[in-house]
Amino acid sequence: MSAFSGHVPGSRDYRMLLIGLFFGGVATFAQLYATQAVLPQIADDIGSGPASAALTVSASTLGLAAAVLPWSLVADRIGRVPAMASGLVVATVLGAATLLADDLVVLLTLRLLEGAALGAVPAVALAYLSEEVHPRHVAAAAGSYIAGTTVGGLSGRVVSGWVGELAGWRWGVASVILVCVVAAVIFLVLIPRARGFVSGRDREERGPTVRRRIGVNLRSPVQRALYAQGFLLMGAFVAVYNYLGFHLAAPPFSLAPALVTLLFLAYLAGTASSPRAGALAVRYGRFPVLALSIGVMATGVALMAVPALVVVVVGLILFTAGFFGAHAVASGWTPVAAAPEARAQASSLYYLGYYAGSSVFGWLLGVVFGSVGWFSFLVVVLAMCAAALGAALVSLRAVRPSP
């Protein structure tokens, strides 16, 4: 029997894998951001201020960032699919438990644990892809998974916001949990069993220890440049979405809150761009598509400096499409560029940098925005895009394409 070389487009398992991971992304990221659109209601119900209510989002992303490396170790032991399935089931139960929380500390604790459980999917999904899909098609497959994360992020915000405005934040979050249950069931039913996985015990007998696998990734210029993409570009992305609403609520725009909420629909640009970027990376190479995506991001940032609503919205769409294109390429490239025995740790380190960027710059650029205004804020965002492109030029441009 010939050795397994990975699923290819056109095969049933390839289709099932893409659909399954798409819904795994929905189930993960809808829960992660379920409270963001209902923060005012949470603040009123629990008796906390806006900043304290916003910690419900920060707690979940912090939990996810802290858990990605441990989940990669678990997945090396028990397998990729069992790890992802376990994380989704536990997270959904914890998400349902948040509906009963009447105390902010209890709510934050549950959100932290929920985020830690959700970390199983981003920690493992790309390593699973790199092992189960033929190397030539990993970039395209990763784009489909990233598309699922955009749909999840959008639905988590929009569904909870719409339902929460009518029935309160608990019903808003409950509606998202219901969506996640359906998505998780689809994931569990469709995801193919792993055929390219080598257990952690076999890895340890034949290769380096966990500490060495992490060290190998951190010493690699290619891996560090890929982690820089996640850290800088995600930081820029979250900061823009955090503070654009404040900018548009002030003159000369003076938009109502309900209209500002509709800005999240720009996420659909990422749903379209992430699989497209993956497909283009297969055809033209990862580096050109990554560089182009960062350029599209930067163009969107420049347009958002124009004091005209239509131009700002076009800029936001371009910025979002460029970000998710870059993220699809960089995240899919990370496990492929790593040593086979260190792929799960490579993906986990990417997401550690990704969510660290979200936490650091999501707050830090708020200080910039509050101190020196929107235009200077955008200059910093542009500088972050330029730094990411610079890191890619130095360390990724000369990387030989995967087969």
VOLO-198675 format. One record per atom (N, C-alpha, C): residue in one letter; x, y, z. Coordinates in pm, whole numbers, padded with zeros to 5 digits, always signed. Example, Ala and Ser with C-alpha at 12.3 -4.5 7.8 and 13.67 -1.06 7.14 Angstrom:
VOLO-198675
a+01319-00569+00780;a+01230-00450+00780;a+01320-00330+00780;s+01285-00225+00708;s+01367-00106+00714;s+01290+00003+00787;
END
This chain:
VOLO-198675
m+00085-00120+00000;m+00000+00000+00000;m+00089+00125+00000;s+00057+00220-00087;s+00139+00340-00096;s+00119+00428+00027;a+00223+00504+00058;a+00217+00593+00175;a+00117+00705+00149;f+00050+00749+00254;f-00048+00858+00243;f+00024+00989+00218;s-00013+01058+00110;s+00053+01183+00074;s-00037+01305+00090;g-00159+01284+00137;g-00249+01397+00162;g-00366+01399+00066;h-00481+01448+00116;h-00600+01462+00033;h-00579+01571-00071;v-00642+01555-00185;v-00629+01652-00294;v-00769+01700-00335;p-00776+01820-00393;p-00906+01871-00439;p-00976+01772-00533;g-01107+01760-00514;g-01184+01667-00593;g-01220+01540-00518;s-01142+01508-00414;s-01172+01388-00336;s-01279+01418-00232;r-01352+01313-00194;r-01459+01331-00095;r-01402+01375+00039;d-01293+01315+00084;d-01236+01350+00213;d-01185+01494+00215;y-01134+01541+00103;y-01088+01681+00095;y-01206+01775+00115;r-01319+01746+00048;r-01438+01831+00064;r-01490+01825+00207;m-01496+01706+00264;m-01545+01693+00401;m-01454+01766+00499;l-01324+01759+00475;l-01228+01827+00562;l-01249+01979+00558;l-01265+02034+00437;l-01285+02179+00426;l-01415+02223+00492;i-01522+02149+00466;i-01650+02187+00525;i-01645+02172+00677;g-01588+02062+00723;g-01579+02040+00867;g-01499+02148+00937;l-01382+02182+00884;l-01300+02286+00948;l-01365+02423+00936;f-01438+02448+00827;f-01512+02573+00816;f-01607+02589+00935;f-01685+02485+00962;f-01780+02493+01073;f-01710+02487+01209;g-01593+02423+01215;g-01514+02432+01338;g-01472+02575+01366;g-01433+02648+01261;g-01399+02790+01277;g-01518+02872+01320;v-01636+02843+01264;v-01758+02915+01305;v-01786+02891+01452;a-01784+02764+01494;a-01815+02730+01633;a-01718+02794+01731;t-01592+02808+01690;t-01491+02865+01779;t-01506+03016+01792;f-01508+03086+01680;f-01496+03231+01685;f-01629+03302+01709;a-01740+03235+01685;a-01868+03294+01727;a-01874+03303+01879;q-01831+03196+01947;q-01830+03198+02094;q-01730+03301+02148;l-01615+03308+02082;l-01508+03393+02133;l-01553+03539+02143;y-01631+03584+02045;y-01671+03725+02040;y-01819+03746+02069;a-01884+03649+02132;a-02028+03655+02152;a-02072+03772+02239;t-01986+03818+02331;t-02028+03925+02423;t-01996+04065+02373;q-01918+04077+02264;q-01870+04209+02225;q-01982+04304+02188;a-02085+04254+02120;a-02193+04342+02075;a-02294+04373+02185;v-02286+04306+02299;v-02385+04328+02406;v-02318+04380+02534;l-02203+04443+02520;l-02132+04493+02637;l-02213+04594+02718;p-02285+04688+02655;p-02366+04781+02737;p-02470+04710+02822;q-02535+04608+02765;q-02635+04534+02843;q-02570+04458+02959;i-02453+04401+02934;i-02382+04330+03041;i-02346+04426+03153;a-02296+04545+03116;a-02259+04644+03217;a-02378+04683+03303;d-02495+04702+03240;d-02615+04741+03315;d-02665+04627+03403;d-02662+04505+03350;d-02719+04392+03423;d-02635+04352+03543;i-02503+04353+03527;i-02415+04307+03634;i-02369+04422+03722;g-02394+04545+03680;g-02357+04660+03762;g-02211+04696+03753;s-02153+04679+03634;s-02013+04714+03614;s-02003+04826+03512;g-01888+04887+03502;g-01865+04989+03403;g-01833+04928+03268;p-01828+05012+03163;p-01799+04962+03028;p-01665+04889+03020;a-01562+04943+03084;a-01430+04881+03076;a-01432+04741+03139;s-01502+04729+03250;s-01511+04597+03315;s-01590+04498+03230;a-01698+04546+03168;a-01775+04459+03081;a-01692+04413+02962;a-01607+04503+02911;a-01523+04469+02796;a-01423+04358+02829;l-01396+04338+02957;l-01306+04230+02996;l-01363+04092+02961;t-01494+04083+02935;t-01550+03954+02894;t-01494+03908+02760;v-01458+04005+02675;v-01392+03971+02548;v-01245+03943+02573;s-01180+04030+02649;s-01037+04013+02676;s-01009+03882+02749;a-01097+03845+02841;a-01076+03721+02917;a-01076+03600+02824;s-01168+03597+02729;s-01174+03481+02640;s-01053+03475+02548;t-01009+03589+02494;t-00892+03587+02406;t-00764+03558+02486;l-00758+03605+02610;l-00643+03573+02695;l-00638+03424+02724;g-00752+03366+02756;g-00757+03222+02780;g-00713+03144+02658;l-00757+03187+02540;l-00718+03119+02417;l-00567+03129+02395;a-00512+03250+02412;a-00368+03269+02390;a-00287+03182+02485;a-00331+03172+02609;a-00256+03093+02708;a-00266+02944+02682;a-00372+02902+02611;a-00398+02758+02598;a-00346+02697+02470;v-00306+02778+02371;v-00272+02717+02242;v-00153+02622+02251;l-00050+02659+02325;l+00065+02568+02337;l+00028+02440+02413;p-00039+02449+02529;p-00080+02325+02595;p-00168+02236+02507;w-00258+02298+02429;w-00343+02217+02342;w-00261+02147+02234;s-00155+02212+02187;s-00071+02147+02085;s-00005+02022+02143;l+00031+02026+02271;l+00091+01909+02336;l-00012+01799+02356;v-00133+01839+02394;v-00241+01741+02408;v-00269+01673+02275;a-00274+01756+02168;a-00303+01701+02035;a-00194+01607+01987;d-00069+01632+02028;d+00039+01540+01993;d+00020+01404+02059;r-00048+01404+02172;r-00068+01279+02247;r-00193+01203+02202;i-00307+01275+02195;i-00434+01206+02173;i-00482+01214+02028;g-00419+01300+01948;g-00461+01314+01809;g-00525+01450+01784;r-00520+01493+01659;r-00568+01627+01623;r-00721+01638+01637;v-00793+01545+01576;v-00939+01553+01577;v-00996+01536+01718;p-00949+01437+01798;p-01001+01429+01936;p-00975+01555+02018;a-00860+01618+01999;a-00830+01741+02073;a-00926+01853+02034;m-00947+01873+01905;m-01038+01979+01861;m-01181+01951+01907;a-01223+01826+01896;a-01359+01791+01938;a-01378+01813+02088;s-01280+01774+02167;s-01290+01792+02313;s-01300+01940+02348;g-01215+02022+02285;g-01218+02165+02314;g-01351+02228+02281;l-01409+02194+02166;l-01537+02252+02127;l-01650+02211+02222;v-01652+02085+02260;v-01759+02038+02350;v-01749+02108+02486;v-01629+02114+02544;v-01611+02178+02674;v-01643+02327+02665;a-01599+02393+02558;a-01624+02536+02544;a-01773+02565+02533;t-01846+02482+02461;t-01990+02505+02446;t-02063+02491+02579;v-02022+02394+02659;v-02081+02378+02793;v-02051+02500+02880;l-01927+02547+02878;l-01890+02665+02957;l-01961+02790+02906;g-01977+02799+02773;g-02050+02914+02718;g-02194+02917+02765;a-02257+02801+02773;a-02394+02795+02824;a-02398+02834+02972;a-02294+02799+03047;a-02290+02831+03190;a-02280+02982+03213;t-02220+03055+03119;t-02209+03201+03138;t-02345+03268+03146;l-02446+03206+03089;l-02581+03265+03091;l-02637+03272+03232;l-02582+03192+03323;l-02633+03189+03461;l-02553+03279+03554;a-02446+03342+03505;a-02359+03422+03591;a-02423+03555+03627;d-02429+03584+03756;d-02482+03712+03805;d-02374+03801+03862;d-02253+03751+03866;d-02141+03823+03925;d-02032+03838+03820;l-01970+03955+03813;l-01870+03981+03710;l-01752+03886+03722;v-01706+03858+03843;v-01591+03770+03861;v-01623+03630+03809;v-01742+03581+03840;v-01782+03449+03791;v-01790+03450+03639;l-01848+03555+03582;l-01860+03565+03437;l-01723+03567+03370;l-01631+03646+03426;l-01497+03654+03366;l-01422+03520+03378;t-01440+03453+03490;t-01376+03323+03507;t-01426+03223+03404;l-01558+03220+03385;l-01615+03130+03286;l-01569+03165+03145;r-01561+03294+03114;r-01515+03336+02981;r-01367+03300+02959;l-01287+03314+03065;l-01146+03275+03056;l-01133+03126+03025;l-01208+03044+03098;l-01204+02899+03077;l-01261+02861+02940;e-01366+02932+02900;e-01425+02907+02768;e-01322+02935+02657;g-01251+03048+02670;g-01148+03081+02573;g-01037+02978+02570;a-00998+02929+02690;a-00894+02826+02697;a-00938+02699+02626;a-01063+02661+02642;a-01115+02542+02572;a-01119+02565+02422;l-01160+02685+02381;l-01168+02716+02239;l-01031+02715+02172;g-00925+02731+02251;g-00790+02732+02195;g-00753+02604+02124;a-00828+02497+02147;a-00796+02368+02083;a-00802+02378+01932;v-00900+02452+01879;v-00917+02454+01733;v-00807+02533+01664;p-00783+02660+01699;p-00673+02730+01631;p-00536+02670+01659;a-00519+02607+01775;a-00389+02546+01807;a-00359+02426+01719;v-00462+02358+01672;v-00444+02228+01609;v-00486+02226+01462;a-00582+02311+01423;a-00643+02300+01290;a-00541+02305+01177;l-00446+02397+01186;l-00352+02413+01075;l-00248+02300+01072;a-00211+02249+01189;a-00124+02132+01191;a-00197+02012+01129;y-00325+01999+01162;y-00407+01892+01104;y-00412+01906+00952;l-00434+02029+00904;l-00436+02052+00759;l-00305+02013+00694;s-00194+02054+00755;s-00064+02029+00694;s-00031+01880+00687;e-00093+01800+00774;e-00070+01656+00775;e-00168+01579+00686;e-00288+01636+00665;e-00393+01562+00596;e-00415+01606+00452;v-00364+01723+00414;v-00383+01775+00278;v-00248+01770+00207;h-00252+01738+00079;h-00128+01737+00000;h-00061+01874+00012;p+00073+01877+00030;p+00142+02005+00055;p+00110+02114-00046;r+00086+02080-00170;r+00059+02182-00271;r-00072+02255-00245;h-00164+02192-00173;h-00298+02248-00158;h-00327+02296-00015;v-00226+02295+00073;v-00247+02338+00211;v-00290+02484+00218;a-00228+02571+00137;a-00261+02714+00142;a-00408+02738+00109;a-00458+02671+00005;a-00599+02688-00032;a-00690+02634+00077;a-00655+02519+00134;a-00737+02461+00241;a-00737+02552+00364;a-00622+02608+00397;a-00615+02700+00511;a-00704+02821+00488;g-00711+02869+00364;g-00798+02982+00335;g-00944+02952+00363;s-00987+02830+00336;s-01125+02792+00365;s-01151+02789+00516;y-01053+02741+00591;y-01068+02741+00737;y-01076+02884+00790;i-00990+02973+00740;i-00993+03113+00784;i-01126+03178+00748;a-01184+03140+00634;a-01315+03191+00598;a-01418+03155+00705;g-01409+03033+00758;g-01499+02993+00865;g-01480+03077+00990;t-01356+03115+01019;t-01333+03199+01137;t-01394+03337+01119;t-01394+03388+00994;t-01455+03520+00971;t-01607+03513+00988;v-01667+03406+00937;v-01811+03390+00954;v-01846+03376+01102;g-01762+03303+01175;g-01785+03290+01319;g-01773+03422+01391;g-01666+03497+01363;g-01650+03627+01427;g-01764+03721+01397;l-01810+03720+01272;l-01923+03805+01233;l-02052+03762+01300;s-02082+03632+01294;s-02209+03585+01350;s-02213+03602+01501;g-02100+03581+01568;g-02098+03598+01712;g-02134+03740+01754;r-02087+03836+01676;r-02116+03976+01707;r-02256+04016+01665;v-02292+03984+01541;v-02418+04033+01485;v-02539+03963+01547;v-02532+03830+01559;v-02646+03757+01614;v-02671+03798+01758;s-02567+03802+01841;s-02588+03841+01981;s-02634+03985+01991;g-02584+04072+01903;g-02624+04212+01907;g-02770+04231+01873;w-02814+04167+01767;w-02954+04183+01726;w-03050+04122+01827;v-03021+03999+01870;v-03110+03934+01967;v-03100+04005+02102;g-02977+04042+02142;g-02959+04108+02271;g-03031+04240+02281;e-03041+04314+02170;e-03112+04442+02172;e-03260+04425+02198;l-03313+04310+02155;l-03456+04284+02172;l-03488+04214+02303;a-03400+04123+02346;a-03435+04034+02458;a-03334+04033+02572;g-03228+04112+02564;g-03128+04113+02669;g-03005+04031+02632;w-02893+04060+02701;w-02766+04000+02662;w-02761+03849+02680;r-02833+03798+02780;r-02829+03653+02802;r-02890+03578+02684;w-03004+03628+02634;w-03064+03565+02517;w-02977+03586+02393;g-02909+03701+02386;g-02819+03724+02275;g-02706+03623+02271;v-02642+03602+02387;v-02534+03503+02395;v-02589+03362+02376;a-02708+03335+02431;a-02769+03202+02415;a-02792+03171+02268;s-02832+03270+02190;s-02854+03247+02047;s-02724+03210+01977;v-02614+03271+02019;v-02484+03236+01962;v-02443+03095+02001;i-02466+03058+02126;i-02433+02922+02171;i-02510+02819+02088;l-02636+02849+02057;l-02716+02758+01974;l-02654+02743+01836;v-02613+02855+01777;v-02544+02850+01647;v-02419+02763+01657;c-02346+02779+01767;c-02221+02704+01786;c-02245+02555+01804;v-02354+02520+01871;v-02388+02378+01887;v-02410+02314+01751;v-02487+02383+01666;v-02514+02330+01532;v-02383+02318+01453;a-02300+02424+01458;a-02174+02422+01384;a-02081+02312+01436;a-02076+02293+01568;a-01989+02191+01627;a-02035+02051+01586;v-02165+02028+01581;v-02216+01897+01539;v-02176+01869+01394;i-02189+01969+01308;i-02149+01952+01168;i-02000+01919+01160;f-01920+01990+01239;f-01776+01962+01243;f-01749+01818+01283;l-01812+01772+01391;l-01787+01638+01443;l-01830+01530+01344;v-01939+01555+01272;v-01991+01455+01179;v-01905+01446+01053;l-01856+01560+01005;l-01791+01563+00874;l-01639+01547+00877;i-01575+01588+00982;i-01427+01593+00979;i-01369+01453+00961;p-01283+01432+00862;p-01229+01298+00838;p-01130+01257+00949;r-01118+01128+00970;r-01019+01079+01066;r-00879+01110+01014;a-00787+01130+01106;a-00650+01164+01067;a-00579+01042+01009;r-00509+01065+00899;r-00431+00958+00837;r-00282+00991+00834;g-00248+01119+00848;g-00108+01158+00844;g-00048+01188+00980;f-00124+01162+01086;f-00081+01195+01222;f+00016+01091+01277;v+00121+01140+01343;v+00214+01054+01417;v+00204+01092+01564;s+00181+00997+01651;s+00156+01027+01792;s+00278+01088+01859;g+00253+01159+01967;g+00359+01222+02042;g+00460+01123+02097;r+00414+01005+02135;r+00507+00905+02188;r+00606+00862+02080;d+00553+00842+01958;d+00642+00805+01848;d+00736+00920+01814;r+00686+01044+01824;r+00770+01159+01796;r+00887+01165+01894;e+00856+01141+02020;e+00960+01151+02121;e+01064+01041+02105;e+01020+00922+02055;e+01115+00814+02032;e+01205+00844+01913;r+01148+00916+01812;r+01220+00935+01688;r+01273+01076+01669;g+01237+01168+01756;g+01275+01306+01733;g+01296+01382+01862;p+01305+01517+01851;p+01336+01601+01966;p+01220+01610+02065;t+01253+01654+02185;t+01153+01674+02288;t+01067+01795+02256;v+00960+01813+02335;v+00871+01928+02316;v+00948+02059+02328;r+01033+02069+02430;r+01108+02193+02449;r+01195+02223+02328;r+01257+02119+02274;r+01342+02141+02157;r+01259+02176+02035;r+01140+02117+02022;r+01054+02151+01908;r+01013+02297+01913;i+00981+02347+02031;i+00949+02488+02046;i+01072+02573+02015;g+01187+02531+02069;g+01310+02607+02046;g+01349+02613+01899;v+01330+02503+01827;v+01361+02501+01684;v+01277+02604+01610;n+01151+02613+01643;n+01064+02712+01579;n+01106+02854+01612;l+01137+02879+01738;l+01172+03015+01779;l+01307+03060+01721;r+01394+02965+01691;r+01524+03001+01632;r+01517+03019+01481;s+01409+02979+01422;s+01396+02987+01276;s+01358+03129+01232;p+01439+03194+01147;p+01401+03327+01096;p+01269+03326+01020;v+01244+03217+00949;v+01118+03207+00875;v+01000+03204+00972;q+01009+03121+01075;q+00900+03114+01171;q+00881+03246+01244;r+00990+03310+01284;r+00977+03439+01354;r+00910+03543+01266;a+00943+03543+01137;a+00879+03639+01046;a+00730+03610+01032;l+00693+03483+01030;l+00551+03448+01022;l+00478+03486+01150;y+00542+03466+01265;y+00480+03507+01390;y+00462+03659+01395;a+00559+03731+01336;a+00549+03877+01331;a+00429+03921+01250;q+00395+03845+01145;q+00276+03880+01066;q+00151+03876+01155;g+00135+03765+01228;g+00019+03755+01316;g+00017+03862+01423;f+00131+03887+01487;f+00139+03983+01596;f+00105+04125+01549;l+00168+04168+01441;l+00151+04306+01395;l+00019+04328+01322;l-00015+04237+01231;l-00135+04259+01150;l-00263+04239+01230;m-00265+04138+01319;m-00383+04121+01405;m-00396+04238+01501;g-00283+04287+01554;g-00288+04403+01641;g-00348+04523+01570;a-00306+04546+01445;a-00360+04657+01367;a-00509+04637+01339;f-00545+04514+01305;f-00684+04484+01271;f-00779+04508+01389;v-00745+04453+01503;v-00830+04469+01621;v-00840+04615+01662;a-00729+04686+01656;a-00730+04827+01695;a-00823+04908+01607;v-00820+04886+01476;v-00908+04960+01386;v-01054+04932+01418;y-01089+04806+01437;y-01228+04773+01468;y-01270+04821+01607;n-01175+04828+01699;n-01208+04879+01832;n-01244+05027+01830;y-01173+05107+01751;y-01182+05253+01765;y-01245+05324+01645;l-01271+05252+01536;l-01339+05316+01424;l-01479+05361+01465;g-01547+05283+01549;g-01680+05322+01594;g-01680+05454+01667;f-01580+05478+01751;f-01570+05606+01821;f-01549+05720+01721;h-01466+05695+01619;h-01440+05796+01517;h-01567+05830+01440;l-01647+05729+01404;l-01765+05754+01324;l-01882+05806+01407;a-01878+05786+01537;a-01983+05841+01623;a-01965+05990+01648;a-01844+06041+01622;a-01814+06183+01643;a-01832+06260+01511;p-01844+06394+01518;p-01851+06474+01396;p-01726+06452+01312;p-01732+06459+01179;p-01847+06502+01099;p-01945+06391+01065;f-01923+06269+01114;f-02009+06157+01077;f-02133+06148+01166;s-02111+06146+01298;s-02219+06142+01398;s-02317+06028+01372;l-02265+05908+01348;l-02351+05794+01321;l-02415+05741+01448;a-02537+05689+01434;a-02605+05625+01546;a-02540+05490+01576;p-02547+05444+01701;p-02485+05316+01738;p-02529+05199+01653;a-02658+05196+01615;a-02709+05084+01534;a-02639+05079+01398;l-02611+05195+01341;l-02541+05199+01213;l-02394+05159+01228;v-02333+05200+01340;v-02194+05164+01364;v-02180+05012+01374;t-02279+04946+01435;t-02276+04801+01450;t-02271+04731+01315;l-02335+04792+01214;l-02337+04731+01082;l-02198+04723+01019;l-02102+04798+01075;l-01966+04792+01021;l-01907+04651+01029;f-01957+04572+01123;f-01905+04435+01135;f-01934+04353+01009;l-02031+04397+00927;l-02059+04326+00803;l-01940+04330+00707;a-01848+04422+00731;a-01726+04425+00649;a-01646+04296+00665;y-01674+04219+00771;y-01608+04090+00788;y-01632+03999+00668;l-01743+04020+00598;l-01772+03936+00482;l-01664+03949+00374;a-01597+04064+00373;a-01486+04079+00279;a-01376+03978+00312;g-01355+03952+00440;g-01256+03853+00480;g-01300+03711+00447;t-01432+03686+00456;t-01484+03555+00419;t-01454+03525+00273;a-01462+03628+00189;a-01433+03609+00047;a-01283+03605+00018;s-01207+03689+00087;s-01065+03704+00051;s-00977+03592+00102;s-01012+03531+00215;s-00922+03430+00272;s-00909+03306+00184;p-01019+03244+00135;p-00998+03130+00045;p-00938+03172-00089;r-00971+03293-00135;r-00913+03341-00260;r-00762+03358-00247;a-00719+03413-00133;a-00576+03430-00111;a-00505+03295-00107;g-00570+03196-00044;g-00511+03063-00041;g-00495+03005-00180;a-00598+03022-00264;a-00591+02971-00400;a-00483+03042-00480;l-00472+03173-00465;l-00369+03250-00536;l-00229+03210-00489;a-00217+03177-00360;a-00087+03135-00308;a-00042+03005-00371;v-00136+02915-00398;v-00102+02791-00466;v-00051+02820-00607;r-00113+02917-00673;r-00079+02945-00813;r+00047+03030-00828;y+00060+03133-00744;y+00168+03230-00761;y+00275+03226-00653;g+00250+03152-00547;g+00345+03148-00437;g+00294+03227-00317;r+00337+03186-00199;r+00286+03248-00078;r+00335+03391-00058;f+00463+03415-00082;f+00515+03548-00053;f+00449+03659-00136;p+00433+03645-00268;p+00368+03753-00343;p+00226+03782-00294;v+00152+03677-00258;v+00015+03699-00213;v+00013+03764-00075;l+00106+03724+00012;l+00117+03788+00142;l+00149+03937+00127;a+00247+03969+00043;a+00286+04109+00022;a+00170+04189-00038;l+00101+04130-00135;l-00015+04199-00194;l-00124+04224-00091;s-00149+04126-00007;s-00254+04141+00095;s-00220+04253+00193;i-00094+04261+00234;i-00054+04370+00323;i-00070+04504+00252;g-00039+04508+00122;g-00059+04630+00045;g-00204+04672+00038;v-00293+04575+00025;v-00437+04605+00024;v-00479+04660+00161;m-00428+04600+00267;m-00454+04653+00402;m-00413+04799+00413;a-00291+04829+00369;a-00238+04965+00380;a-00321+05063+00298;t-00367+05022+00180;t-00453+05107+00099;t-00582+05139+00173;g-00638+05038+00237;g-00760+05060+00316;g-00739+05158+00430;v-00623+05147+00496;v-00592+05239+00605;v-00586+05382+00553;a-00521+05403+00439;a-00510+05537+00382;a-00648+05595+00348;l-00736+05512+00294;l-00871+05560+00260;l-00951+05598+00384;m-00928+05528+00494;m-01003+05560+00617;m-00964+05694+00677;a-00858+05756+00625;a-00822+05890+00671;a-00906+05998+00606;v-00977+05964+00499;v-01059+06062+00426;v-01189+06086+00503;p-01228+06212+00528;p-01349+06241+00606;p-01477+06230+00524;a-01497+06117+00460;a-01619+06092+00383;a-01661+05948+00411;l-01786+05928+00453;l-01830+05798+00503;l-01814+05688+00398;v-01853+05715+00274;v-01843+05613+00169;v-01696+05569+00152;v-01605+05665+00154;v-01464+05633+00137;v-01413+05552+00256;v-01456+05588+00376;v-01415+05515+00496;v-01464+05371+00490;v-01587+05350+00447;v-01642+05215+00438;v-01566+05132+00334;v-01536+05193+00218;v-01456+05123+00117;v-01319+05088+00174;g-01260+05182+00247;g-01131+05157+00310;g-01138+05042+00409;l-01244+05037+00488;l-01260+04930+00586;l-01273+04794+00517;i-01347+04791+00407;i-01364+04665+00334;i-01229+04618+00280;l-01152+04709+00219;l-01021+04672+00168;l-00928+04628+00280;f-00930+04701+00390;f-00846+04669+00505;f-00878+04529+00558;t-01008+04497+00568;t-01050+04367+00618;t-01013+04255+00522;a-01039+04278+00393;a-01004+04176+00293;a-00854+04150+00292;g-00775+04257+00300;g-00630+04241+00301;g-00582+04167+00424;f-00638+04201+00539;f-00595+04134+00662;f-00622+03985+00657;f-00743+03946+00621;f-00774+03803+00623;f-00700+03728+00512;g-00670+03796+00401;g-00586+03734+00301;g-00447+03707+00355;a-00388+03807+00422;a-00255+03790+00479;a-00255+03683+00588;h-00358+03684+00672;h-00367+03586+00780;h-00382+03445+00725;a-00462+03428+00619;a-00479+03296+00559;a-00346+03242+00507;v-00268+03329+00442;v-00140+03285+00387;v-00040+03256+00498;a-00024+03350+00592;a+00077+03334+00697;a+00046+03216+00788;s-00081+03202+00828;s-00116+03092+00919;s-00103+02957+00850;g-00138+02950+00722;g-00122+02825+00650;g+00023+02792+00617;w+00106+02894+00604;w+00248+02876+00573;w+00325+02825+00696;t+00281+02865+00815;t+00355+02835+00937;t+00381+02686+00957;p+00280+02598+00956;p+00310+02455+00979;p+00385+02392+00862;v+00361+02441+00741;v+00429+02385+00625;v+00579+02414+00632;a+00615+02533+00682;a+00756+02573+00690;a+00827+02511+00810;a+00752+02450+00901;a+00812+02391+01020;a+00856+02248+00993;a+00944+02197+01080;a+00981+02057+01074;a+00857+01971+01102;p+00841+01856+01037;p+00720+01775+01055;p+00686+01745+01201;e+00789+01721+01283;e+00762+01687+01423;e+00728+01808+01509;a+00737+01930+01453;a+00713+02052+01531;a+00600+02137+01473;r+00515+02077+01390;r+00411+02156+01323;r+00307+02210+01420;a+00263+02127+01514;a+00160+02174+01608;a+00213+02289+01691;q+00339+02281+01735;q+00397+02391+01814;q+00415+02516+01728;a+00449+02499+01600;a+00464+02615+01512;a+00332+02689+01498;s+00223+02617+01475;s+00092+02681+01465;s+00051+02746+01596;s+00080+02680+01706;s+00044+02736+01836;s+00120+02864+01865;l+00248+02868+01829;l+00326+02990+01849;l+00276+03103+01761;y+00232+03069+01639;y+00173+03171+01553;y+00051+03233+01621;y-00036+03149+01672;y-00158+03201+01735;y-00130+03267+01869;l-00024+03226+01936;l+00016+03297+02056;l+00054+03441+02021;g+00134+03459+01916;g+00168+03593+01871;g+00047+03668+01821;y-00040+03599+01751;y-00162+03658+01694;y-00249+03720+01803;y-00277+03644+01907;y-00363+03697+02014;y-00289+03788+02110;a-00158+03772+02119;a-00081+03871+02195;a-00088+04007+02126;g-00079+04008+01994;g-00095+04133+01920;g-00231+04195+01942;s-00334+04110+01943;s-00469+04160+01969;s-00479+04226+02105;s-00422+04162+02207;s-00430+04215+02343;s-00348+04342+02360;v-00224+04340+02310;v-00134+04454+02330;v-00179+04576+02252;f-00197+04559+02121;f-00228+04675+02038;f-00375+04716+02046;g-00462+04620+02080;g-00601+04656+02100;g-00618+04758+02211;w-00529+04753+02310;w-00531+04853+02418;w-00438+04970+02387;l-00315+04941+02343;l-00214+05045+02328;l-00253+05148+02223;l-00309+05105+02111;l-00348+05202+02009;l-00469+05284+02051;g-00541+05236+02152;g-00647+05319+02210;g-00589+05440+02281;v-00473+05422+02343;v-00404+05535+02406;v-00363+05635+02298;v-00312+05584+02186;v-00275+05672+02074;v-00396+05747+02022;f-00505+05677+01999;f-00626+05739+01947;f-00679+05846+02042;g-00682+05815+02173;g-00733+05911+02270;g-00643+06031+02289;s-00514+06013+02263;s-00418+06121+02288;s-00397+06213+02168;v-00384+06154+02048;v-00346+06236+01932;v-00443+06226+01816;g-00550+06149+01829;g-00654+06151+01728;g-00644+06044+01621;w-00744+06044+01535;w-00762+05939+01436;w-00650+05934+01332;f-00609+06048+01280;f-00509+06049+01174;f-00376+05990+01224;s-00331+06033+01340;s-00206+05978+01395;s-00221+05831+01428;f-00338+05792+01473;f-00368+05650+01496;f-00347+05570+01368;l-00398+05621+01256;l-00383+05550+01129;l-00237+05545+01084;v-00161+05648+01115;v-00018+05648+01081;v+00052+05532+01153;v+00017+05509+01279;v+00076+05398+01354;v+00034+05265+01294;v-00093+05255+01255;v-00140+05131+01192;v-00065+05105+01062;l-00044+05210+00982;l+00034+05195+00859;l+00178+05150+00890;a+00236+05206+00995;a+00371+05167+01033;a+00377+05019+01072;m+00273+04969+01135;m+00269+04826+01171;m+00259+04739+01046;c+00180+04783+00948;c+00172+04708+00822;c+00309+04708+00753;a+00376+04824+00755;a+00508+04834+00693;a+00609+04744+00763;a+00602+04737+00897;a+00693+04651+00972;a+00670+04504+00939;a+00543+04465+00924;a+00512+04326+00887;a+00566+04295+00748;l+00548+04388+00655;l+00600+04367+00520;l+00752+04360+00521;g+00815+04444+00601;g+00961+04442+00612;g+01012+04308+00663;a+00946+04254+00764;a+00986+04122+00816;a+00970+04015+00710;a+00863+04025+00632;a+00841+03927+00526;a+00948+03939+00417;l+00983+04061+00381;l+01085+04082+00278;l+01221+04024+00321;v+01255+04043+00447;v+01385+03998+00496;v+01393+03846+00505;s+01288+03782+00556;s+01298+03640+00591;s+01215+03545+00507;l+01116+03595+00434;l+01025+03506+00362;l+01038+03511+00211;r+01094+03618+00160;r+01099+03636+00015;r+01177+03526-00054;a+01285+03482+00009;a+01374+03385-00055;a+01339+03240-00022;v+01231+03219+00056;v+01193+03082+00094;v+01147+03007-00030;r+01200+02890-00050;r+01162+02810-00167;r+01016+02765-00154;p+00940+02774-00263;p+00799+02730-00258;p+00788+02584-00218;s+00679+02554-00148;s+00651+02412-00116;s+00609+02340-00242;p+00626+02210-00244;p+00586+02133-00362;p+00436+02136-00384;
END
